[in-house]
Amino acid sequence: MKKQANGKKVINACISEDEYNFLKKVCERHSMTVTMYLRNLIRTEMKKSGDLSHKF
């Protein structure tokens, strides 16, 4: 994992072009970027599972 200038770790992952296009369409409906949408989705799932050990 790489670290950004702010010290946060960055995970690089590969997804297919179809998966990316799907994400992009969903994000456009919610007026969000792909990164914003994915972070929001992860936070929502963490809250559902009760894993609130990570501060946002």
PABA-853182 format. One record per residue (C-alpha): residue in three letters; x, y, z. Coordinates in nm, 3 decimals. Example, Ala and Ser with C-alpha at 12.3 -4.5 7.8 and 13.67 -1.06 7.14 Angstrom:
REM residues 2
<ALA <1.230 -0.450 0.780>>
<SER <1.367 -0.106 0.714>>
***
This chain:
REM residues 56
<MET <0.000 0.000 0.000>>
<LYS <0.114 0.350 -0.074>>
<LYS <0.071 0.649 0.153>>
<GLN <-0.066 0.984 0.046>>
<ALA <0.082 1.314 0.157>>
<ASN <-0.175 1.327 0.438>>
<GLY <-0.044 0.995 0.573>>
<LYS <-0.346 0.785 0.475>>
<LYS <-0.291 0.452 0.302>>
<VAL <-0.410 0.409 -0.056>>
<ILE <-0.529 0.073 -0.183>>
<ASN <-0.504 0.021 -0.557>>
<ALA <-0.753 -0.229 -0.693>>
<CYS <-0.842 -0.337 -1.044>>
<ILE <-1.202 -0.357 -1.159>>
<SER <-1.340 -0.431 -1.502>>
<GLU <-1.450 -0.159 -1.739>>
<ASP <-1.811 -0.278 -1.704>>
<GLU <-1.790 -0.253 -1.324>>
<TYR <-1.641 0.096 -1.348>>
<ASN <-1.909 0.211 -1.592>>
<PHE <-2.179 0.076 -1.361>>
<LEU <-2.026 0.260 -1.066>>
<LYS <-2.002 0.578 -1.270>>
<LYS <-2.373 0.562 -1.364>>
<VAL <-2.475 0.503 -1.002>>
<CYS <-2.255 0.789 -0.887>>
<GLU <-2.400 1.027 -1.144>>
<ARG <-2.750 0.951 -1.012>>
<HIS <-2.631 1.045 -0.662>>
<SER <-2.425 1.344 -0.783>>
<MET <-2.107 1.197 -0.636>>
<THR <-1.765 1.094 -0.760>>
<VAL <-1.679 0.724 -0.765>>
<THR <-1.446 0.768 -0.468>>
<MET <-1.709 0.955 -0.266>>
<TYR <-1.970 0.690 -0.342>>
<LEU <-1.743 0.400 -0.249>>
<ARG <-1.632 0.565 0.076>>
<ASN <-1.995 0.631 0.168>>
<LEU <-2.086 0.269 0.088>>
<ILE <-1.800 0.137 0.302>>
<ARG <-1.898 0.362 0.594>>
<THR <-2.261 0.250 0.568>>
<GLU <-2.161 -0.117 0.573>>
<MET <-1.929 -0.060 0.869>>
<LYS <-2.213 0.103 1.063>>
<LYS <-2.448 -0.185 0.978>>
<SER <-2.196 -0.442 1.097>>
<GLY <-2.127 -0.248 1.416>>
<ASP <-1.759 -0.206 1.332>>
<LEU <-1.715 0.155 1.431>>
<SER <-1.352 0.113 1.538>>
<HIS <-1.241 0.336 1.250>>
<LYS <-1.296 0.709 1.291>>
<PHE <-1.415 0.890 0.980>>
***
